[in-house]
Structure formats: structure tokens, C-alpha cells
């Protein structure tokens, strides 16, 4: 799956995919669902390492997310629902 550039589903290594679903190593993906290493993803759902996400749902390490739901490490979130690391919480 390393050659996937559009979308990856159920792949173990998707370094070039724009969209990841149930995949790993999605370092360039803009949208992640059930995936890992979503370092640049803008939208994360049930994913990990969403360091630059704007919206996080059920995800982890949402450092810059504005909206967090059921997520962790939402240090800059303005809307937090059942999440951790939110400002003022």
C-alpha cells in the first residue's frame, strides 16, 4: 500500500495516502479514520497521533484541535466533549 496516493483502507503502511481508513503510518493523510500516525490529518476519527487535526473524535494527541470529542491531549480545543487536556479543565 505504500504506493497509494488517494485513499488507503486496511493497509499497514500508507505514507503517501491523502485519506486513511483503518490503516497505519498515514503521515501525509488529511483525513484519518481508525488509523495511526496521522501527523498532518485535519480530521481524525478514532485515530492516533493527530498532532495537527482541527477536529478530533475518539482520537489521541489532538494537540491543535479546535473541536474534541472523546479524545485526548486537546490542549487548544475551544469545544471539548468528554476529552482530556482541554484548556480550563
Backbone as a chain_set.jsonl record, in Angstrom:
{"seq": "XXXXXXXXXXXXXXXXXXXXXXXXXXXXXXXXXXXXXXXXXXXXXXXXXXXXXXXXXXXXXXXXXXXXXXXXXXXXXXXXXXXXXXXXX", "coords": {"N": [[0.816, -1.223, 0.0], [2.153, 1.124, -0.028], [2.262, 2.676, -2.249], [-0.173, 3.848, -2.546], [-1.858, 6.81, -3.22], [-4.19, 8.229, -3.181], [-6.473, 7.037, -1.553], [-6.328, 4.884, 1.303], [-7.267, 1.772, 2.598], [-7.408, -0.335, 5.28], [-4.643, -0.839, 5.309], [-1.158, -1.453, 5.991], [0.918, 0.328, 5.745], [0.911, 3.492, 4.79], [2.254, 5.899, 3.616], [1.868, 7.894, 1.721], [-0.795, 8.367, 1.228], [-3.816, 10.304, 0.883], [-6.183, 10.011, 2.17], [-7.011, 7.97, 4.901], [-8.201, 4.869, 6.075], [-8.685, 2.724, 8.677], [-5.931, 2.158, 8.697], [-2.277, 2.248, 8.806], [0.553, 4.325, 9.651], [-0.014, 6.846, 8.394], [1.185, 9.324, 7.445], [0.915, 11.529, 5.758], [-1.728, 11.883, 5.328], [-4.831, 13.653, 5.058], [-7.278, 13.168, 6.055], [-8.272, 10.969, 8.536], [-9.431, 7.831, 9.6], [-9.855, 5.554, 12.081], [-7.096, 5.08, 12.129], [-3.416, 5.261, 12.278], [-0.558, 7.301, 13.22], [-1.286, 9.812, 12.143], [-0.148, 12.363, 11.436], [-0.46, 14.809, 10.031], [-3.116, 15.054, 9.545], [-6.251, 16.694, 9.115], [-8.775, 16.109, 9.921], [-9.709, 13.788, 12.287], [-10.83, 10.606, 13.183], [-11.358, 8.255, 15.578], [-8.592, 7.774, 15.637], [-4.932, 7.891, 15.879], [-2.25, 9.963, 17.103], [-2.818, 12.578, 16.091], [-1.632, 15.183, 15.507], [-1.934, 17.693, 14.209], [-4.587, 18.06, 13.797], [-7.833, 19.531, 13.203], [-10.354, 18.834, 13.892], [-11.225, 16.384, 16.18], [-12.317, 13.159, 16.924], [-12.789, 10.674, 19.174], [-10.034, 10.272, 19.258], [-6.38, 10.476, 19.62], [-3.748, 12.517, 21.051], [-4.386, 15.134, 20.082], [-3.241, 17.79, 19.59], [-3.565, 20.4, 18.431], [-6.212, 20.62, 17.876], [-9.403, 22.146, 17.408], [-11.935, 21.331, 17.991], [-12.884, 18.779, 20.091], [-13.92, 15.505, 20.733], [-14.441, 12.885, 22.865], [-11.657, 12.506, 23.018], [-8.012, 12.789, 23.437], [-5.433, 14.839, 24.975], [-6.086, 17.481, 24.124], [-5.055, 20.255, 23.819], [-5.562, 22.847, 22.824], [-8.207, 23.095, 22.303], [-11.405, 24.573, 21.71], [-13.903, 23.691, 21.923], [-14.851, 21.121, 23.883], [-15.704, 17.817, 24.473], [-16.143, 15.325, 26.678], [-13.362, 14.881, 26.787], [-9.726, 14.986, 27.238], [-7.117, 17.107, 28.597], [-7.968, 19.574, 27.838], [-8.127, 23.168, 27.601], [-8.609, 24.973, 30.6], [-9.794, 22.924, 31.95]], "CA": [[0.0, 0.0, 0.0], [2.982, 2.33, 0.046], [2.081, 3.475, -3.457], [-1.479, 4.519, -2.512], [-1.759, 8.255, -3.056], [-5.526, 8.778, -2.95], [-7.029, 6.504, -0.327], [-5.883, 3.578, 1.782], [-8.186, 1.118, 3.52], [-6.875, -1.567, 5.834], [-3.252, -1.033, 4.892], [-0.191, -1.36, 7.069], [1.896, 1.397, 5.549], [0.325, 4.412, 3.8], [2.931, 7.182, 3.812], [1.53, 8.889, 0.708], [-2.242, 8.465, 1.042], [-4.489, 11.524, 1.323], [-7.234, 9.551, 3.073], [-6.698, 6.676, 5.504], [-9.237, 4.191, 6.838], [-8.162, 1.503, 9.301], [-4.587, 1.96, 8.168], [-1.182, 2.682, 9.66], [1.605, 5.177, 9.093], [-0.67, 7.778, 7.463], [1.865, 10.568, 7.805], [0.53, 12.652, 4.9], [-3.182, 11.888, 5.153], [-5.571, 14.81, 5.552], [-8.423, 12.615, 6.766], [-7.953, 9.665, 9.113], [-10.468, 7.113, 10.331], [-9.328, 4.302, 12.605], [-5.73, 4.934, 11.628], [-2.336, 5.696, 13.154], [0.456, 8.218, 12.692], [-1.983, 10.806, 11.313], [0.553, 13.566, 11.871], [-0.903, 16.021, 9.348], [-4.552, 14.986, 9.271], [-7.089, 17.797, 9.587], [-9.918, 15.475, 10.572], [-9.358, 12.476, 12.83], [-11.883, 9.845, 13.837], [-10.818, 7.003, 16.122], [-7.224, 7.648, 15.143], [-3.875, 8.227, 16.822], [-1.188, 10.897, 16.711], [-3.441, 13.601, 15.23], [-0.977, 16.366, 16.05], [-2.337, 18.934, 13.555], [-6.012, 17.977, 13.475], [-8.74, 20.602, 13.586], [-11.464, 18.137, 14.525], [-10.863, 15.057, 16.672], [-13.37, 12.365, 17.544], [-12.254, 9.388, 19.604], [-8.643, 10.2, 18.805], [-5.375, 10.817, 20.619], [-2.711, 13.509, 20.748], [-5.007, 16.165, 19.237], [-2.627, 18.974, 20.18], [-4.023, 21.678, 17.899], [-7.627, 20.517, 17.516], [-10.338, 23.145, 17.921], [-13.084, 20.584, 18.494], [-12.507, 17.446, 20.553], [-14.956, 14.659, 21.3], [-13.882, 11.586, 23.269], [-10.264, 12.493, 22.577], [-7.027, 13.108, 24.462], [-4.404, 15.846, 24.726], [-6.698, 18.549, 23.316], [-4.534, 21.41, 24.537], [-6.023, 24.125, 22.299], [-9.606, 22.967, 21.903], [-12.383, 25.536, 22.201], [-15.07, 22.869, 22.231], [-14.396, 19.837, 24.4], [-16.738, 16.929, 24.975], [-15.609, 14.061, 27.183], [-11.976, 14.783, 26.34], [-8.737, 15.368, 28.239], [-6.099, 18.071, 28.215], [-8.605, 20.781, 27.32], [-7.863, 24.384, 28.38], [-9.599, 25.319, 31.606], [-10.397, 21.728, 32.548]], "C": [[0.843, 1.264, 0.0], [2.772, 3.229, -1.156], [0.726, 4.178, -3.505], [-1.283, 6.012, -2.329], [-3.119, 8.876, -2.773], [-6.061, 8.293, -1.607], [-6.491, 5.14, 0.008], [-6.928, 3.032, 2.741], [-7.571, -0.2, 3.973], [-5.452, -1.867, 5.431], [-2.282, -0.797, 6.049], [0.782, -0.21, 6.945], [1.431, 2.317, 4.421], [0.963, 5.792, 3.869], [2.512, 8.27, 2.829], [0.036, 9.118, 0.523], [-2.797, 9.779, 1.581], [-5.583, 11.185, 2.331], [-6.884, 8.164, 3.584], [-7.88, 6.139, 6.296], [-8.67, 2.875, 7.354], [-6.778, 1.151, 8.777], [-3.529, 2.508, 9.122], [-0.181, 3.524, 8.887], [1.076, 6.141, 8.029], [-0.108, 9.184, 7.643], [1.482, 11.764, 6.942], [-0.978, 12.794, 4.736], [-3.816, 13.14, 5.74], [-6.804, 14.374, 6.326], [-8.08, 11.213, 7.234], [-9.156, 9.091, 9.852], [-9.886, 5.779, 10.777], [-7.897, 4.037, 12.207], [-4.684, 5.468, 12.608], [-1.35, 6.597, 12.42], [-0.142, 9.253, 11.74], [-1.439, 12.197, 11.618], [0.007, 14.851, 11.276], [-2.405, 16.081, 9.117], [-5.301, 16.173, 9.866], [-8.295, 17.263, 10.345], [-9.532, 14.071, 11.0], [-10.556, 11.845, 13.52], [-11.303, 8.507, 14.275], [-9.4, 6.734, 15.634], [-6.205, 8.095, 16.188], [-2.878, 9.205, 16.211], [-1.681, 11.962, 15.735], [-2.928, 14.983, 15.625], [-1.477, 17.679, 15.465], [-3.825, 18.974, 13.228], [-6.779, 19.209, 13.938], [-9.931, 20.007, 14.325], [-11.039, 16.724, 14.901], [-12.065, 14.386, 17.317], [-12.786, 11.002, 17.895], [-10.802, 9.188, 19.235], [-7.668, 10.65, 19.889], [-4.37, 11.833, 20.096], [-3.195, 14.586, 19.78], [-4.534, 17.548, 19.685], [-3.213, 20.292, 19.704], [-5.513, 21.694, 17.578], [-8.46, 21.614, 18.165], [-11.544, 22.466, 18.545], [-12.65, 19.168, 18.841], [-13.702, 16.727, 21.158], [-14.341, 13.301, 21.61], [-12.423, 11.441, 22.858], [-9.314, 12.886, 23.706], [-6.046, 14.17, 23.988], [-4.891, 16.973, 23.818], [-6.323, 19.911, 23.894], [-5.084, 22.75, 24.069], [-7.501, 24.127, 21.927], [-10.481, 24.052, 22.51], [-13.682, 24.829, 22.533], [-14.59, 21.481, 22.622], [-15.572, 19.035, 24.931], [-16.086, 15.619, 25.386], [-14.171, 13.82, 26.727], [-11.019, 15.237, 27.436], [-7.761, 16.394, 27.68], [-6.654, 19.387, 27.709], [-8.305, 21.987, 28.204], [-8.99, 24.65, 29.372], [-10.286, 24.13, 32.24], [-9.41, 21.065, 33.497]], "O": [[0.298, 2.368, 0.026], [3.071, 4.422, -1.096], [0.485, 5.003, -4.386], [-0.616, 6.44, -1.387], [-3.19, 9.953, -2.18], [-6.097, 9.051, -0.638], [-6.225, 4.329, -0.879], [-7.418, 3.759, 3.605], [-7.255, -1.066, 3.157], [-5.091, -3.027, 5.231], [-2.568, -0.029, 6.968], [1.406, 0.187, 7.929], [1.54, 1.973, 3.244], [0.271, 6.768, 4.157], [2.769, 9.449, 3.073], [-0.361, 9.978, -0.264], [-2.324, 10.304, 2.589], [-5.874, 11.971, 3.233], [-6.508, 7.285, 2.809], [-8.488, 6.859, 7.088], [-8.233, 2.023, 6.58], [-6.492, -0.003, 8.455], [-3.851, 3.152, 10.121], [-0.078, 3.452, 7.663], [1.621, 6.247, 6.931], [-0.845, 10.12, 7.957], [1.7, 12.905, 7.348], [-1.449, 13.722, 4.079], [-3.394, 13.63, 6.788], [-7.316, 15.122, 7.159], [-7.652, 10.37, 6.446], [-9.812, 9.784, 10.63], [-9.474, 4.967, 9.948], [-7.52, 2.889, 11.972], [-5.024, 6.053, 13.637], [-1.311, 6.649, 11.191], [0.414, 9.535, 10.679], [-2.184, 13.095, 12.01], [0.006, 15.885, 11.945], [-2.91, 17.053, 8.555], [-5.016, 16.602, 10.984], [-8.775, 17.887, 11.291], [-9.083, 13.263, 10.187], [-11.214, 12.479, 14.344], [-10.819, 7.726, 13.455], [-9.056, 5.611, 15.267], [-6.568, 8.61, 17.245], [-2.69, 9.268, 14.996], [-1.062, 12.219, 14.703], [-3.705, 15.848, 16.03], [-1.452, 18.696, 16.158], [-4.271, 19.831, 12.465], [-6.424, 19.845, 14.93], [-10.451, 20.605, 15.267], [-10.556, 15.963, 14.063], [-12.745, 14.978, 18.155], [-12.343, 10.264, 17.015], [-10.379, 8.072, 18.934], [-8.076, 11.14, 20.942], [-4.168, 11.989, 18.892], [-2.525, 14.911, 18.799], [-5.34, 18.376, 20.109], [-3.347, 21.222, 20.5], [-6.021, 22.689, 17.06], [-8.248, 21.966, 19.325], [-12.111, 22.967, 19.516], [-12.119, 18.445, 17.998], [-14.411, 17.282, 21.997], [-13.789, 12.645, 20.727], [-12.003, 10.377, 22.402], [-9.75, 13.267, 24.793], [-5.85, 14.38, 22.791], [-4.209, 17.369, 22.873], [-7.182, 20.634, 24.4], [-5.076, 23.71, 24.84], [-7.984, 25.07, 21.301], [-10.323, 24.41, 23.677], [-14.473, 25.32, 23.339], [-14.005, 20.757, 21.817], [-16.346, 19.528, 25.751], [-15.546, 14.892, 24.552], [-13.807, 12.712, 26.334], [-11.444, 15.804, 28.443], [-7.598, 16.532, 26.468], [-5.907, 20.227, 27.207], [-8.236, 21.853, 29.426], [-10.17, 24.564, 29.03], [-11.253, 24.293, 32.985], [-9.728, 20.041, 34.101]]}, "num_chains": 1, "name": "protein.A"}
